Amino acid sequence: MAAPRTPNTARKILGRLSLPERTFVADALRAETVGGVLLLIAAVTALVWANIPALHHSYETAADFHFGPQVLGLNLSVAHWAADGLLAVFFFVAGIELKRELVAGDLRDPRAAVLPVVAALCGMAVPALVYTLTNLTGHGSTQGWAVPTATDIAFALAVLAVIGTSLPSSLRAFLLTLAVVDDLFAILIIAIFFTDRIDFAALGGAVAGLVVFWLLLRKGVRGWYVYVPLAVVVWALMYNSGVHATIAGVAMGLMLRCTTREGEEHSPGEHIEHLVRPLSAGLAVPLFALFSAGVSVSGGSLGYVFTRPETLGVVLGLVVGKTLGIFGGTWLTARFTRASLSEDLAWADVFAVASLAGIGFTVSLLIGELAFEGDTVLTGEVKTAVLAGSLIAAVCATVLLKIRNARYRRLWEEEERDEDLDGIPDVYEQDDPAYHLRMADIFERKAAEHRRIAAEKAAAARHGLTEVPGGAGEEDGRPA
């Protein structure tokens, strides 16, 4: 007699996170959301500052103000310092996030990593294809093909915070992991396609500095006074090498250890990320936005966005390309890996999150500056297109998410419910006998309290009948 076959349970995609992963995602998204709100404020401030005639000159003067040691090749404008210097801090945090995902997060398991990697790749390839086809058809420049490929997680989460949707943690984690993979490929695009010249002596010095950085980490050397000066030297050498200086930030982030050892509550990478993330989200990225998003917006410039092939390609890439790419990549992953979508969600939810990923701001602005360097007019128009495309994507995502918000709220409440008050949501304790014993004790106490209240009410009712004025309550209802 053949042995009974074990039922083959299909793998779920976008299912409920494990408790440690849920806790990490919640902490990371909380910081990103605050940073995203500051990013929104900085972007609006830049637009107002640059478009009020009385203030426009002061904005350009501030952005073009140069400072730094000329002898080291670092006499840069404020806008340049923000793009090459402050964004290195942003990419340093992105490097730590990527390392953590690779060794301790979703990307550690190849089966789980397939979904965000394929979705992110499709979410970059399709916008690039949409941009290229738009410009080949309209006889425009294909130099900006990479502009609509990036997702700004901070901006996207700020939109979520503003519209107040109770998006389930699995969808938020999907968006976060997408953005981490997206950042990795954006870094590769910058390094490969936007490096015109290479100074091998400076590049060799930067690599040597990175080796020293790695050796110090391996030896367990501690102290910010060691690593911060070294990081500045590595960044300066990378900048002078011709390779974009932000590559130094992500390289150092990837070198940090993101696994815990015996006696450690948090890994060094998580500890440093916790310290540096507020600097990145609260200062570096908003300042970059302040000096990059200040483009002149008028009826004429907005008209160019939808008529010029370069700018129309950016808008279509962000709004249409990102949505179709991420949704299509997710669907294809489910189709060819025989995985099924979590029963708590529908494909409409994936489509809504995919449209939210069309908000490309920080890295899109940076790539726009690199792609059209030297053409200030076209650079400004492309920045306007990035802002317009991000705004349209945000509005579309808001409408789609609001339609399903009641469903999200029920899922969120289920995830957050903690009736035994032990600090762990009940959905994570269904297989723990101790949880059910605690709940039985709670319900028994509640039942005893309700029985006591019922007895008191019944006694009060009987007592009330014997004291009704006029003697009601006597036998046969006759007066006493």
C-alpha positions in Angstrom: 0.0 0.0 0.0 1.5 3.3 -1.0 2.2 5.9 1.7 -0.2 8.8 1.8 1.1 11.8 -0.1 1.7 15.0 1.9 -0.4 17.8 0.5 1.6 20.3 -1.4 0.7 23.7 0.1 1.2 26.5 -2.4 3.6 29.2 -1.2 1.9 32.5 -0.4 3.2 35.8 -1.7 2.6 39.0 0.3 1.5 36.9 3.3 1.7 37.9 6.9 5.3 38.8 8.0 7.1 37.0 10.8 7.0 38.9 14.1 10.8 40.0 14.0 10.5 41.2 10.4 7.2 43.0 11.2 8.9 44.8 14.1 11.9 45.8 11.9 9.7 47.0 9.1 7.5 49.1 11.5 10.6 50.8 12.9 12.1 51.5 9.5 8.9 52.8 8.0 8.3 55.0 11.0 11.6 56.8 10.3 11.0 56.9 6.6 7.6 58.4 7.0 8.9 61.2 9.1 11.6 61.8 6.6 9.1 61.7 3.8 7.0 64.5 5.4 10.1 66.6 5.8 10.9 65.8 2.1 7.5 67.1 1.1 8.0 70.2 3.1 11.4 70.8 1.5 10.1 70.2 -2.0 7.2 72.6 -1.5 9.5 75.2 0.0 11.9 74.9 -3.0 9.0 75.4 -5.5 7.7 78.4 -3.6 11.1 80.0 -3.1 12.0 79.5 -6.8 8.7 80.7 -8.3 8.1 83.9 -6.3 9.7 86.6 -8.5 11.0 88.6 -5.5 12.8 85.5 -4.1 13.9 83.7 -7.3 17.3 85.4 -7.5 18.0 84.6 -3.8 17.3 80.9 -4.5 19.7 80.8 -7.4 22.3 82.7 -5.5 22.1 80.2 -2.5 22.1 77.1 -4.8 25.1 78.4 -6.8 27.2 79.6 -3.8 30.6 77.8 -3.9 32.7 76.7 -0.9 35.3 74.1 -0.1 39.0 73.5 -0.7 39.9 74.3 -4.3 43.2 72.5 -4.0 41.4 69.2 -3.3 39.0 69.7 -6.2 36.2 70.3 -3.7 35.2 73.9 -4.3 31.6 73.0 -5.0 28.2 74.8 -5.1 25.7 74.3 -2.4 23.5 72.3 -4.8 26.5 70.2 -5.8 27.4 69.5 -2.2 23.8 68.4 -1.6 23.7 66.1 -4.6 27.2 64.5 -4.2 27.8 65.0 -0.5 24.6 64.7 1.5 23.2 62.0 -0.8 26.2 59.8 0.1 24.7 59.6 3.6 21.4 58.5 2.0 23.1 55.8 0.0 25.1 54.7 3.0 21.8 54.0 4.8 20.6 52.3 1.6 23.7 50.1 1.6 23.0 49.0 5.2 19.4 48.3 4.4 20.4 46.2 1.4 23.0 44.3 3.4 20.5 43.6 6.1 17.9 42.3 3.6 20.6 40.0 2.0 21.7 38.4 5.3 18.8 38.7 7.7 15.7 39.9 5.7 13.5 38.7 2.9 16.3 38.6 0.3 18.2 36.0 2.4 15.8 33.2 1.1 16.1 32.9 -2.7 12.5 31.8 -3.0 11.3 34.8 -1.1 13.8 37.1 -2.9 12.4 36.2 -6.3 9.3 38.4 -5.9 10.8 41.8 -4.9 13.8 41.3 -7.3 11.7 40.4 -10.3 9.1 43.1 -9.5 11.9 45.8 -9.0 13.7 44.8 -12.2 10.4 44.9 -14.2 9.6 48.1 -12.4 12.8 49.6 -13.8 12.9 48.0 -17.2 9.4 48.9 -18.3 9.7 52.7 -17.4 13.0 52.8 -19.3 11.3 51.1 -22.3 8.3 53.5 -22.1 10.7 56.5 -22.0 12.8 55.2 -24.9 9.8 54.3 -27.1 8.3 57.8 -26.4 11.5 59.5 -27.5 12.2 57.4 -30.5 8.6 58.0 -31.7 8.9 61.8 -30.9 12.5 62.2 -32.1 13.7 63.2 -28.6 16.8 62.4 -26.7 17.1 58.9 -25.2 19.8 60.1 -22.7 17.2 60.3 -19.9 16.0 56.7 -20.1 17.1 56.0 -16.5 15.2 59.0 -15.0 11.8 57.3 -14.4 13.3 54.0 -13.1 13.7 55.0 -9.5 11.2 54.9 -6.6 11.4 57.3 -3.7 10.3 55.3 -0.6 10.3 58.3 1.7 8.1 60.3 -0.6 5.8 57.3 -1.1 5.4 56.7 2.6 4.8 60.4 3.2 1.9 60.1 0.8 0.6 57.1 2.8 0.9 59.1 6.0 -1.0 62.0 4.5 -3.9 59.9 3.1 -4.0 57.9 6.4 -4.5 54.5 4.9 -4.1 51.5 7.2 -2.0 49.6 4.6 -1.2 46.0 5.9 2.4 45.5 7.0 2.9 42.9 4.2 2.2 45.5 1.5 4.4 48.1 3.3 7.2 45.6 3.6 6.8 44.8 -0.1 7.1 48.5 -1.0 10.2 48.9 1.3 12.0 45.8 -0.2 11.1 47.0 -3.7 12.7 50.4 -2.9 15.9 48.7 -1.5 16.4 46.6 -4.6 15.5 49.6 -6.7 18.2 51.7 -5.0 20.7 49.0 -5.7 20.1 49.0 -9.4 19.9 52.8 -9.4 23.4 52.9 -7.9 24.6 50.5 -10.6 23.0 52.6 -13.3 24.8 55.7 -11.9 28.1 53.9 -11.6 28.0 52.3 -15.1 26.2 54.8 -17.3 27.0 58.2 -15.8 30.8 57.9 -15.4 32.5 59.8 -18.3 36.1 59.9 -17.1 38.0 57.9 -14.5 41.1 59.1 -12.6 42.6 55.7 -11.8 45.0 57.2 -9.1 42.0 58.7 -7.2 39.9 55.6 -7.7 42.8 53.4 -6.4 43.1 55.6 -3.4 39.3 55.3 -2.7 39.5 51.5 -3.1 42.5 51.5 -0.7 40.5 53.6 1.8 37.6 51.1 1.5 39.9 48.2 2.2 41.2 50.0 5.4 37.6 50.7 6.4 36.8 46.9 6.0 39.9 45.8 7.9 39.1 48.1 10.8 35.6 46.7 10.9 37.0 43.1 10.9 39.3 43.9 13.7 36.4 45.3 15.8 37.9 48.8 16.0 35.3 51.2 17.4 34.9 55.0 17.5 33.3 57.5 15.2 36.5 59.6 15.3 38.2 56.8 13.3 35.5 56.0 10.8 34.0 59.5 10.0 37.4 61.1 8.9 38.2 57.9 6.9 34.7 58.0 5.3 35.3 61.7 4.3 38.6 60.8 2.7 37.1 57.9 0.8 34.2 60.1 -0.4 36.6 62.8 -1.6 38.8 60.4 -3.5 35.7 58.7 -5.1 34.4 62.2 -6.1 37.8 63.1 -7.8 38.0 59.7 -9.5 35.0 60.6 -11.7 32.8 57.8 -10.3 29.8 59.3 -8.6 30.7 60.0 -5.0 27.5 58.4 -3.6 29.0 55.0 -4.6 31.4 55.4 -1.7 28.4 55.7 0.7 26.7 52.5 -0.5 30.1 50.6 -0.5 30.7 51.4 3.1 27.2 50.6 4.1 27.5 47.1 2.5 30.7 46.4 4.5 28.9 46.7 7.9 28.0 43.5 9.7 24.2 43.1 9.9 24.0 39.8 11.8 24.0 39.5 15.6 26.5 37.6 17.6 26.2 36.1 21.1 25.4 38.7 23.7 24.4 41.3 21.0 20.8 42.7 21.0 21.4 44.5 17.7 24.1 44.1 15.0 26.6 46.9 14.4 24.9 47.7 11.1 21.5 48.0 12.7 22.9 50.2 15.5 24.7 52.5 13.0 21.6 52.7 10.8 19.6 53.7 13.8 22.0 56.5 14.5 22.5 57.7 10.9 19.0 57.3 9.5 17.6 60.4 11.2 20.5 62.4 9.7 19.7 61.0 6.3 15.9 61.3 6.4 15.8 64.5 8.4 18.6 66.5 6.9 20.5 65.1 3.9 17.5 64.2 1.7 15.4 67.3 2.5 18.3 69.6 1.9 19.0 67.8 -1.5 15.3 68.3 -2.3 15.5 72.0 -1.3 18.2 72.7 -3.8 17.1 70.4 -6.6 13.3 70.7 -6.7 13.4 74.5 -7.2 12.3 74.7 -10.8 10.3 77.5 -12.4 6.8 76.2 -12.9 4.5 78.1 -15.3 1.7 77.3 -17.7 4.2 77.2 -20.5 6.7 74.9 -18.7 3.8 72.5 -17.7 2.7 72.5 -21.3 6.2 71.4 -22.4 6.0 68.5 -19.9 3.2 66.9 -22.0 4.4 67.9 -25.4 8.2 67.5 -25.4 9.2 63.8 -25.8 11.9 63.9 -23.1 9.5 65.2 -20.4 6.5 63.2 -21.6 8.7 60.1 -21.5 9.5 60.7 -17.9 5.8 61.2 -16.9 4.6 58.2 -18.8 7.6 56.1 -17.4 6.7 57.0 -13.8 2.9 56.8 -14.0 2.4 54.0 -16.6 5.7 52.2 -16.8 6.3 51.8 -13.0 2.7 50.5 -12.4 2.7 48.0 -15.3 6.2 46.9 -14.6 5.8 46.1 -10.9 2.4 44.7 -11.3 3.4 42.6 -14.3 6.6 41.4 -12.5 4.6 40.3 -9.4 1.9 38.5 -11.5 4.6 36.7 -13.6 6.4 35.6 -10.4 3.1 34.2 -9.0 2.3 32.6 -12.4 5.6 30.8 -13.0 6.6 29.9 -9.4 3.1 28.4 -8.7 2.8 30.8 -5.7 -0.6 32.3 -4.9 -1.5 35.7 -3.6 -2.3 35.9 0.1 -6.1 35.3 0.7 -6.2 38.6 2.6 -5.3 40.6 -0.5 -6.5 41.0 -4.1 -4.5 41.8 -7.2 -6.1 45.3 -7.1 -4.0 45.9 -3.9 -0.8 45.0 -5.8 -1.8 47.4 -8.6 -2.4 50.2 -6.1 1.0 49.7 -4.5 2.6 49.5 -7.9 1.1 52.9 -8.8 2.5 54.3 -5.5 6.0 53.1 -6.6 5.6 55.6 -9.5 6.6 58.4 -7.1 10.2 58.9 -8.2 11.8 61.9 -6.6 15.2 61.9 -5.0 17.1 59.5 -7.2 15.1 60.5 -10.3 16.1 64.2 -9.8 19.7 63.1 -9.3 19.7 61.0 -12.5 18.0 63.8 -14.4 20.8 66.2 -13.5 23.4 63.6 -14.6 21.7 62.7 -17.8 21.3 66.2 -19.1 24.3 67.8 -17.5 25.2 71.0 -19.3 21.7 71.6 -20.7 20.2 73.7 -17.9 16.9 74.3 -19.8 16.2 70.6 -20.4 17.4 69.7 -16.9 14.8 72.1 -15.4 12.1 70.7 -17.7 13.0 67.1 -16.8 12.8 68.0 -13.1 9.4 69.5 -13.6 8.4 66.3 -15.4 9.6 64.2 -12.4 7.5 66.4 -10.0 4.5 66.2 -12.3 4.8 62.4 -12.8 5.3 61.8 -9.1 2.2 64.0 -8.3 0.0 62.1 -10.8 1.2 58.8 -9.5 0.5 59.9 -5.9 -3.1 61.0 -6.8 -3.8 57.7 -8.7 -2.4 55.6 -5.8 -4.5 57.6 -3.3 -7.7 57.0 -5.2 -6.9 53.2 -5.6 -5.9 52.8 -2.0 -8.9 54.7 -0.6 -11.3 52.4 -2.5 -9.9 49.5 -0.4 -9.2 51.4 2.8 -12.1 49.8 4.8 -10.6 46.3 4.0 -7.1 47.5 5.0 -8.4 48.9 8.2 -9.9 45.5 9.2 -6.6 43.7 8.3 -4.7 46.3 10.3 -6.9 46.0 13.3 -6.5 42.2 13.2 -2.7 42.6 13.0 -2.7 45.0 16.0 -5.2 43.2 18.3 -3.6 42.1 21.6 -6.3 41.0 23.9 -4.1 39.3 26.4 -2.0 42.5 26.7 1.4 40.7 26.5 2.8 43.1 23.8 2.6 40.5 21.0 -0.3 40.7 18.5 -2.7 37.8 18.9 -2.3 36.6 15.3 1.3 35.5 16.1 0.2 33.4 19.1 -2.4 31.1 17.7 -0.1 28.1 18.0 0.9 28.8 21.6 -1.1 26.9 24.2 -0.1 29.4 26.9 -1.9 32.1 24.9 -5.1 30.2 24.8 -4.9 29.5 28.5 -4.4 33.2 29.2 -7.4 34.0 27.0 -9.5 31.3 28.8 -8.6 32.9 32.1 -9.5 36.3 30.8 -12.9 35.1 29.5 -13.6 33.2 32.7 -13.0 36.4 34.7 -15.2 38.4 32.3 -17.9 35.7 32.6 -17.8 35.7 36.4 -18.1 39.5 36.4 -21.1 39.3 34.1 -22.8 36.7 36.3 -22.2 38.9 39.3 -23.7 41.9 37.5 -26.7 39.8 36.3 -27.4 38.6 39.8 -27.2 42.2 41.2 -29.6 43.4 38.4 -32.1 40.6 39.1 -32.0 41.2 42.8 -32.5 44.9 42.3 -35.5 44.2 40.0 -37.2 41.9 42.5 -36.6 44.4 45.3 -38.0 47.2 43.1 -41.3 45.2 42.6 -41.9 44.9 46.3 -41.5 48.7 46.8 -43.8 50.0 44.1 -46.1 52.8 45.6 -49.7 51.8 46.1 -48.9 48.4 47.4 -48.3 46.7 44.0 -46.6 43.4 44.5 -49.2 42.1 47.0 -51.0 38.9 46.1 -53.5 39.1 43.1 -52.2 42.6 42.5 -54.6 44.0 45.1 -53.6 46.9 47.3 -52.2 46.1 50.7 
